Amino acid sequence: MGELVKIIAKSLVDNPEMVQVSEVEGSQSVIIELRVSPEDMGKVIGKQGRIAKAIRTVVKAAATKENKRVVVEIMQ
């Protein structure tokens, strides 16, 4: 899941080398933390959070195959 978030985020931002993704895995859920450079924060979040919501939707759809709950957090 983390690799999917990293690929999506790198395609959106101007500084792909600054994209960092870390996963915190529990028994039933996975928390994916996405960090990008401050200048690219708006590109990842989008207008009214639309891009962030789309990223979360894609990751949740991919996670249903593994019967896990995935939370994507965009960190500052």
Secondary structure per residue as TSV (DSSP state, phi and psi in degrees):
chain	resnum	aa	ss	phi	psi
A	1	M	-	360.0	-41.0
A	2	G	H	-62.3	-37.1
A	3	E	H	-66.2	-36.9
A	4	L	H	-62.7	-45.4
A	5	V	H	-62.6	-40.7
A	6	K	H	-63.7	-42.7
A	7	I	H	-64.1	-44.3
A	8	I	H	-63.7	-47.3
A	9	A	H	-64.0	-41.9
A	10	K	H	-63.7	-30.4
A	11	S	H	-76.7	-16.8
A	12	L	H	-92.5	-31.4
A	13	V	-	-93.8	165.6
A	14	D	S	-84.9	-26.7
A	15	N	-	-116.0	78.0
A	16	P	G	-64.9	-22.0
A	17	E	G	-72.0	-15.8
A	18	M	G	-88.9	-5.0
A	19	V	-	-74.2	126.4
A	20	Q	E	-128.8	134.1
A	21	V	E	-127.9	130.0
A	22	S	E	-129.5	146.9
A	23	E	E	-115.7	133.5
A	24	V	E	-114.6	112.6
A	25	E	E	-103.9	130.1
A	26	G	-	-110.6	-169.3
A	27	S	S	-72.4	-40.2
A	28	Q	S	-115.0	-9.1
A	29	S	E	-139.0	161.0
A	30	V	E	-131.0	131.0
A	31	I	E	-106.4	123.4
A	32	I	E	-109.0	119.9
A	33	E	E	-102.4	124.2
A	34	L	E	-110.8	126.9
A	35	R	E	-122.4	132.2
A	36	V	-	-131.9	169.4
A	37	S	-	-66.7	151.8
A	38	P	G	-56.3	-33.1
A	39	E	G	-67.8	-27.8
A	40	D	G	-93.7	-1.3
A	41	M	H	-57.9	-42.4
A	42	G	H	-64.8	-32.9
A	43	K	H	-70.8	-32.6
A	44	V	H	-79.1	-34.9
A	45	I	H	-81.5	-43.2
A	46	G	-	80.6	174.3
A	47	K	G	-68.8	125.3
A	48	Q	G	55.7	27.2
A	49	G	G	74.9	18.2
A	50	R	H	-66.3	-42.0
A	51	I	H	-69.7	-41.4
A	52	A	H	-60.7	-40.9
A	53	K	H	-65.5	-39.0
A	54	A	H	-66.0	-40.5
A	55	I	H	-60.9	-45.4
A	56	R	H	-62.3	-38.8
A	57	T	H	-65.1	-44.0
A	58	V	H	-63.7	-43.4
A	59	V	H	-67.4	-39.5
A	60	K	H	-63.8	-38.8
A	61	A	H	-64.3	-40.3
A	62	A	H	-69.6	-30.0
A	63	A	H	-77.3	-20.2
A	64	T	G	-65.0	-25.5
A	65	K	G	-64.4	-32.1
A	66	E	G	-97.5	4.5
A	67	N	T	53.6	43.0
A	68	K	-	-121.7	155.3
A	69	R	E	-98.9	127.7
A	70	V	E	-118.0	133.0
A	71	V	E	-118.5	125.8
A	72	V	E	-105.3	120.0
A	73	E	E	-112.4	132.0
A	74	I	E	-99.5	111.1
A	75	M	E	-91.7	153.2
A	76	Q	-	-92.1	360.0
